[in-house]
Amino acid sequence: MVILRSIVLLLFVLAFSAVGASAEHRLGGGVNYWVMLDSLDDEFDKNGLSYQVSYQYWAGLLGVEVDVELLPKRFNETAIAPQAYLLVGKGIYAGAGIGIVHSGGDFADEPFFALKAGVNLELLPNTYLDISANYRFNEKTDLEDKDKNIDTDTVFLGAAFRFGL
């Protein structure tokens, strides 16, 4: 785990210190449609919409994205999921990230990990539409109402509008 943290820290430092690249800051928001891959009891929603506030920093081909996502009906509770991604690309990009879910007054015991791919389209000067797919996974999720742990791998399809700062 220490090695993973060191690699992530090194990648963030490299992204922020790209030499000779013009840096871009983008702020915006969007919506995601999510679908759980595991079959759950009928009392839980297996899909839904989430909403996010998003910030991106691009330096050449490297980018960092930080989001705060609101999931209104995750396991019949409202959840908030802060997350961060390291991205590679320009118009078409891919990356990996980490986040954690806050629900029912507590943070999850374990973070989730995510793989993301998308397309950043410049609609107008300094106005971007980001269409992306995201696969999130973790080892297990504890549910207070259940006596078992379940796998909550989830696929997200989303769009975000961002404006250059």
Secondary structure, DSSP 8 states (H G I E B T S, - for coil): -HHHHHHHHHHHHHHHT-TT--EEEEEEEEEEEEEESS---TTS-SEEEEEEEEEEEEETTEEEEEEEEEEEEETTEEEEEEEEEEEEESSEEEEEEEE--EETTEE-SS-EEEEEEEEEEEEETTEEEEEEEEEEE-S-EE-TT-SSEE---EEEEEEEEEEE-
